[in-house]
């Protein structure tokens, strides 16, 4: 085990491709790590991450303070200000009582029973995509399979025409720079603002159409959502639609891509194993870190996290903590110990977790079954260089053409 560096860089050389040695060094030697580079704390031990995710003093309300401090100045870019205004309405960036209200209005659409009803359609889309891929003998399983599957599922749920799927991918990729912390890109705010403006304009028009002509889809359900006389405002419906279009495919695309890569690197592991999706979430899940803002001073392992400090909670490190998981660097869907934190815990447990699990459990085994003899292509793998998420840019493979 190497000693933790004095200022760990999760976006440094090698760490984007494989962050786990660096995270392990932090977890062992400096589990409450202050990074001068990112002006942030990093928590890496399971118990600390689990506790912080449940602790309201680790606030999710990090967009509004940033907007007030950085974007209300006269010289601030109005497009960036508007983009952060949309983010500020996202449920994931709210604390109670606002979070409680929004989650209650949305939660009925994402119960396991409601999600299970879409299983036949997910299976149908998976087979359609694999039938297109199978004759080729080669494919990018992110761009040709994982992304179009997850984007199609969320688009159909919301009532977005499937023909518009590729259009909102460009917008979503731009927004990712705002949300996932691509700190090495100086253009991420302007590019993200442009993508947010176009996607918001698109959703505003689509919401107006659904208000005039209700349909049997999630967007109409959001418009009609009520709880004890409470409803979502028009702006909240639009912002929530943006959130669902973005988050509804981004995380699950990475889950499927990372899962297929894990199987390619561990050929003895059956794709049909009952615990496969849970183990992918633990071993190489799509959530690298989760950002929080300290609402008050909190001491963790003798270090004082001050009010206003930014904290990155690291499920990717916690999920390989040897204090919780036996032989944590081994990919083992049959493991009996530990509970992965890939979807979070507590109030902010991922609302879309049942849908992500469903898509992963259908898509990953189907791809292995249909694309026989699948192997990694002879080209380097590239990962998105961001702090919050972990996902492949491409997953190039070869297989026997049918």
Secondary structure as UniProt FT lines:
FT   TURN            6..7
FT   TURN            10..11
FT   TURN            13..17
FT   HELIX           20..29
FT   STRAND          32..35
FT   TURN            36..39
FT   STRAND          40..43
FT   HELIX           46..54
FT   TURN            56..57
FT   STRAND          58..59
FT   HELIX           63..66
FT   HELIX           67..71
FT   TURN            74..75
FT   HELIX           78..88
FT   HELIX           91..93
FT   TURN            96..97
FT   HELIX           98..107
FT   HELIX           108..110
FT   HELIX           112..116
FT   TURN            117..118
FT   HELIX           119..134
FT   TURN            135..136
FT   STRAND          138..140
FT   HELIX           142..146
FT   HELIX           147..158
FT   HELIX           162..164
FT   HELIX           165..179
FT   TURN            180..181
FT   TURN            183..184
FT   TURN            186..187
FT   HELIX           188..212
FT   HELIX           218..224
FT   STRAND          226..227
FT   TURN            228..229
FT   STRAND          230..231
FT   HELIX           234..265
FT   TURN            267..268
FT   TURN            271..272
FT   TURN            274..275
FT   HELIX           276..284
FT   STRAND          290..294
FT   STRAND          298..300
FT   TURN            301..302
FT   STRAND          303..305
FT   TURN            307..308
FT   STRAND          310..313
FT   HELIX           315..318
FT   TURN            319..320
FT   TURN            322..324
FT   TURN            326..329
FT   TURN            333..334
FT   TURN            342..343
FT   HELIX           346..348
FT   TURN            351..352
FT   HELIX           353..370
FT   TURN            372..373
FT   STRAND          375..376
FT   STRAND          396..398
//
